[in-house]
Amino acid sequence: MTRLDQFDGWGSACGVLPTIPFPSVRRRLLQLLAECPSGIWFSTASLVEHLQRHDPWFLIPKEIPISVRKTTSSEGRYGNFIERKRGDWGNRNPISDKDPEGFAKVEGRYLERFLEGIPLVLGYTEVAYVKRKTETPIEPSRGLLPAFRITDRLRRAMHKRLPPPK
């Protein structure tokens, strides 16, 4: 259903990933999107920047449980998330906490995939993709969903004002 490739699932049963409260993350993002005016195109990068500045712990909680920190101490906050050259299955280096683009590489990619998931399927958003002629050299891809806009349907749904089905 989606155009963007997914994060590698290797190692996702341990580390910080199982502690992420995905239902509340999705609810928080839908509430944030509902605050945006409808019909106006926004850059995905501006949403990532807004969250990094105002809600940097929206996806991965600030306090990582001690049991997780003990098992992933060498991998850090982003230990479950890797990027690699396309097709290089042997290279599984996690994204470093010290990487200045770490937030955009993990949370930004999550936002791109979120925007083309639930909100798009439910008609809450419209998205724009970059036309790509070849595969991106790094996977998972990044920056291929540069813009989105909110529809009135999202605001009506969040305020429980959707008309009953016919």
C-alpha positions as a printed NumPy array, in Angstrom:
array([[  0.   ,   0.   ,   0.   ],
       [  2.905,   2.353,   0.513],
       [  5.578,   3.659,  -1.792],
       [  8.301,   4.118,   0.804],
       [ 10.465,   1.237,   1.937],
       [ 10.34 ,   0.162,   5.56 ],
       [ 12.875,   0.062,   8.369],
       [ 14.724,  -3.217,   8.704],
       [ 12.922,  -5.375,  11.274],
       [ 16.107,  -7.136,  12.401],
       [ 16.52 ,  -6.785,  16.184],
       [ 13.144,  -5.124,  16.703],
       [ 12.064,  -7.552,  19.445],
       [ 14.6  ,  -6.072,  21.846],
       [ 16.011,  -2.658,  22.612],
       [ 13.96 ,   0.521,  22.659],
       [ 11.501,  -0.424,  19.916],
       [  9.158,  -2.601,  22.034],
       [  8.847,   0.252,  24.568],
       [  7.48 ,   2.771,  22.05 ],
       [  3.797,   3.462,  22.794],
       [  2.684,   3.462,  19.141],
       [ -1.074,   3.992,  19.77 ],
       [ -0.437,   7.161,  21.792],
       [  2.218,   8.301,  19.292],
       [ -0.279,   7.991,  16.443],
       [ -2.974,   9.802,  18.467],
       [ -0.546,  12.616,  19.313],
       [  0.439,  13.021,  15.662],
       [ -3.179,  13.055,  14.491],
       [ -3.977,  15.733,  17.088],
       [ -1.   ,  17.792,  15.923],
       [ -2.01 ,  17.441,  12.272],
       [ -5.59 ,  18.449,  13.123],
       [ -4.235,  21.785,  14.377],
       [ -2.876,  22.571,  10.892],
       [ -5.07 ,  24.53 ,   8.489],
       [ -6.567,  22.321,   5.803],
       [ -5.788,  22.613,   2.106],
       [ -2.326,  24.148,   2.594],
       [  0.766,  22.199,   1.578],
       [  3.366,  21.797,   4.327],
       [  6.842,  20.409,   3.964],
       [  7.48 ,  17.18 ,   5.796],
       [ 10.845,  18.619,   6.821],
       [  9.039,  21.483,   8.603],
       [  6.964,  18.958,  10.579],
       [ 10.128,  17.074,  11.551],
       [ 11.776,  20.344,  12.574],
       [  8.708,  21.408,  14.587],
       [  8.637,  18.112,  16.482],
       [ 12.383,  18.153,  17.08 ],
       [ 12.072,  21.613,  18.596],
       [  8.784,  21.263,  20.52 ],
       [  8.211,  17.546,  21.192],
       [ 11.482,  15.635,  20.693],
       [ 10.283,  12.667,  22.75 ],
       [  7.043,  12.085,  20.813],
       [  8.277,   8.739,  19.459],
       [ 11.02 ,   7.437,  21.716],
       [ 10.397,   8.362,  25.362],
       [ 12.99 ,  10.546,  27.072],
       [ 13.474,   8.011,  29.843],
       [ 14.459,   4.628,  28.456],
       [ 13.68 ,   1.761,  30.87 ],
       [ 16.757,   0.492,  32.742],
       [ 16.284,  -3.036,  31.384],
       [ 16.514,  -1.653,  27.837],
       [ 19.532,   0.524,  28.615],
       [ 21.411,  -2.5  ,  29.974],
       [ 20.826,  -4.581,  26.846],
       [ 21.511,  -1.788,  24.353],
       [ 24.071,   0.375,  26.135],
       [ 26.486,   0.25 ,  23.207],
       [ 23.753,   1.037,  20.694],
       [ 22.079,   3.98 ,  22.415],
       [ 18.685,   5.521,  21.822],
       [ 18.573,   4.65 ,  18.119],
       [ 20.063,   1.162,  18.491],
       [ 17.111,  -0.498,  16.751],
       [ 17.37 ,   1.712,  13.669],
       [ 19.919,   1.181,  10.931],
       [ 20.585,   2.682,   7.556],
       [ 22.879,   1.169,   4.992],
       [ 23.822,   1.243,   1.367],
       [ 21.055,  -0.349,  -0.665],
       [ 21.642,  -4.088,  -0.94 ],
       [ 24.444,  -4.164,   1.652],
       [ 22.823,  -6.69 ,   3.984],
       [ 26.034,  -7.311,   5.943],
       [ 26.287,  -3.748,   7.262],
       [ 23.981,  -3.375,  10.304],
       [ 25.365,  -0.285,  12.013],
       [ 22.749,   1.512,  14.127],
       [ 22.166,   5.233,  13.754],
       [ 24.244,   6.945,  16.411],
       [ 22.803,   9.164,  19.135],
       [ 25.647,  11.546,  18.352],
       [ 24.64 ,  11.858,  14.686],
       [ 23.47 ,  15.484,  14.22 ],
       [ 20.793,  14.184,  11.825],
       [ 19.771,  11.3  ,  14.102],
       [ 16.337,  12.748,  14.838],
       [ 15.561,  13.256,  11.135],
       [ 16.963,   9.841,  10.247],
       [ 14.728,   8.005,  12.734],
       [ 11.768,  10.187,  13.707],
       [ 11.719,  11.895,  10.298],
       [ 11.511,   8.576,   8.494],
       [  8.791,   7.444,  10.895],
       [  6.794,  10.61 ,  10.106],
       [  7.095,  10.057,   6.353],
       [  5.781,   6.526,   6.739],
       [  3.062,   7.633,   9.158],
       [  1.797,  10.305,   6.736],
       [  1.391,   7.769,   3.945],
       [ -0.267,   5.281,   6.289],
       [ -3.288,   5.832,   8.524],
       [ -3.995,   9.511,   7.701],
       [ -3.749,   8.924,   3.943],
       [ -5.888,   5.782,   3.952],
       [ -8.589,   7.513,   6.031],
       [ -8.586,  10.576,   3.773],
       [ -7.165,  12.85 ,   6.465],
       [ -4.137,  13.878,   4.417],
       [ -2.894,  14.117,   0.873],
       [  0.782,  13.53 ,   0.189],
       [  3.253,  14.451,  -2.512],
       [  6.08 ,  12.161,  -3.544],
       [  9.349,  12.908,  -5.288],
       [  9.491,  11.219,  -8.65 ],
       [ 12.474,   8.939,  -8.535],
       [ 13.955,   7.275, -11.549],
       [ 16.304,   5.044,  -9.619],
       [ 16.451,   3.603,  -6.132],
       [ 17.938,   5.786,  -3.423],
       [ 21.507,   4.791,  -2.503],
       [ 20.644,   4.561,   1.218],
       [ 17.888,   2.446,   2.725],
       [ 15.459,   3.034,   4.202],
       [ 14.818,   5.929,   1.857],
       [ 14.453,   9.422,   3.207],
       [ 13.016,  12.636,   1.787],
       [ 10.813,  10.98 ,  -0.84 ],
       [  7.612,  12.359,   0.742],
       [  8.477,  16.075,   0.839],
       [  5.001,  17.549,   1.343],
       [  1.546,  16.889,   2.742],
       [ -1.691,  18.715,   3.323],
       [ -4.514,  18.17 ,   5.747],
       [ -8.111,  17.663,   4.673],
       [-11.192,  18.924,   6.534],
       [-12.07 ,  15.304,   7.215],
       [ -9.304,  15.046,   9.848],
       [-10.533,  18.042,  11.817],
       [-14.122,  16.773,  11.68 ],
       [-12.996,  13.309,  12.82 ],
       [-10.954,  14.665,  15.726],
       [-13.953,  16.743,  16.89 ],
       [-16.308,  13.785,  16.344],
       [-18.281,  15.628,  13.679],
       [-18.182,  13.108,  10.853],
       [-21.559,  12.497,   9.239],
       [-23.055,   9.042,   9.813],
       [-22.526,   6.516,   6.997],
       [-25.208,   6.345,   4.306]])
